[in-house]
Amino acid sequence: MFKLLNSLLFFAASILFSCSERNTNLVTKKKDADFSSFEISYHAGWGTGSFYFHVDSNKIYVSPYGNDNIIRYGLIPDTVFRLIDSSVRVLNNSAVQSATSINCHDCSVLSIKVINGLDTTGFLKSGDMDVIFMNLVDNIGSFLKKGQHSYIGGVLFLETQSKVIEMPPPIKALK
């Protein structure tokens, strides 16, 4: 009886140890992405299209849909996620120039916000886009148009969205 009790105790302890070791491995496992969250907003200019999109490092995305207070959400495909991650690396490791202000009222505008831990990186570009960013815009736009999404009622306003919303041209007084 005593041997059976010792065997059961040893078995229970080994299960607890293996579970705690597995949880420790999950916590210390290297992240799959170079960001905690990624937000992108794009307006094509001339009213030809725009989107607002947020994804976290767990591949969960949210995006406002239309003007009807609807949010699409779900898991982003690995191909788009890897493209986002490579774009983040380009932003972090290069001298890509960000605009200080947008002076063109019918140009395309791209705004990106990347959070990695306590660091936040912002990027704003108007007019001619770098190839890597146009590829990113095309892939996310295509995914949002053709992907399988879940929908929920609600309002979502992203910080980058305010930087790309189409503004009317300035009105100049006649003399």
N, C-alpha and C positions, 0 to 999 in steps of 0.2 A: 504494500500500500504506500509506504514511504517512497519507494522508487518511482511509482506511478505519479505521485504528487510532485516529486523533483523533476520528472520528465515533463509534466504539464507546465510547471513553473518555468523550466528552461525554454520550452517551446513558446510560451507566451512572451517571455523576455526577448527571445530572438525575433519574434514578429514585431514587437514594439520597436526594437533597435533598427530593424530593416526599414520600417515605416518612417522613423525619424530621420534615418540616413537618406532615404529617398526624398523626403521633404527638404532636407538641407541641400541636396543636389539641385532641386528645382529652384530654390532661392538663389544659390550661387551660380547657376547656369548662365553662361554668357547670353546677353541679349541678342536677338535676331536682327535688331534694327539700330541705326545710329540716331534714333530720336525717340522721345516719349510720346509726343504728339506732333502732327503735321497738319497745317491748315493752308489751303490754297483757294484763292478767288480769282476769277478770270472774267474779263469783259472784252469781247472781240472788237468793239468799236462799231459805229454805224448801226447798232442795235441788232447785230447778226448772231448774237449768242453770248451766254454767260453761264457760269456755274460757281457754286460755293461748296466747298468740300472740306471735311475734317476726318482724319483717321488717327488712331492711336497705335502704339507699338504692338497691340494684340490683334491688329488688322480689322478692328471694328470701325466702321465709317458711319458718318451722318452727313446729310446734305439736304438743305431746304429744297422743296419741290414746288415749283410754280408759285402762284400768289395766293394759294388757298389754305395757308397755315398747315401744310403737310410736310412731314420730314421723312425722307427715305433713309433706311439704315440697313446694316447687315455686315457680312464679312467680305472684305475686298479680296480679289484673286491674287495669288502669289506673284504673277507676272507684273501686275500694276504695283503691288507693294514693293517689289524689288526695284522697279523704276523710280518710285518715290524715294526709296532709300539711297539709290545712286545719285539722285538729284540733290539730296541732303548732303551727301559727301562732297559733291561739286561746290555747293554753297559754302561748306565748312572749310574746304581745302584750296580754294582758289580766290582770285581777285576779281570775281564777277562784280560788275558795278551795279549798284542799286541807285534808282532815281531819288532825288531829294524832293522833287515835286512833279506833278503831272500838268503840263501846259497844253497838251494836244487834246481837244475835245472829241475827236472822232478816231483816235488811235486805240489800239488794243492796250489793255492794262492788265498786269499780272501782279498779284500780291501774295507773298508766302510768309508764313510764320512757323518757325520750328522751335519746339521746346525739347531740350534734352537735359533732364535733371533740373538743375536750377538755372541753366543757361537758356536764354531766348534769343533767337536770331530772326530778324525781319528782312524782307527783300521786297522791293517795289521796282517794277520795270514798265516802261511805256514805249510804244512804237515797235521797232525791230526787236524780235526776241531771239535769244540764243537757241541753237538747234536742240540742245538737251531740254530746255524748258518748253519749246513747242512740241516736242515729242511727248513730254509729260502732260501737257495740256490736251493734246489730241487723244492720248490713251485714257485719261480720266474722263474727258468729255464723252468719248465713245462708250466707256463703261457705264456712265450715268444714263446714257440714252438707251443702251441695249441690254444692260445687266438685269439680273433678277434681284429685285429689291423688295424689302418689306416696308410698309408705310405705317405711320402713326400721326395722329393729329397733334399739332403743337407748333410753336414758333421757335425758330432757331436763327439767331443772328450771330455771325462769326465776325471776329475783329477785323480780319482782312477784307470782309465784305464791304465795309464802309469806305475802303480805299479805292474800290473799283466800280462802285455804283455810278451809273451814267449820270453825269451832271449836264444841265443845259449850258449852251455856250453863253459867255457873258454878254450882257446887253450894253451897248455903248450909246450914250446920249447923242442925239443929232444936234448939230450947231446951227 
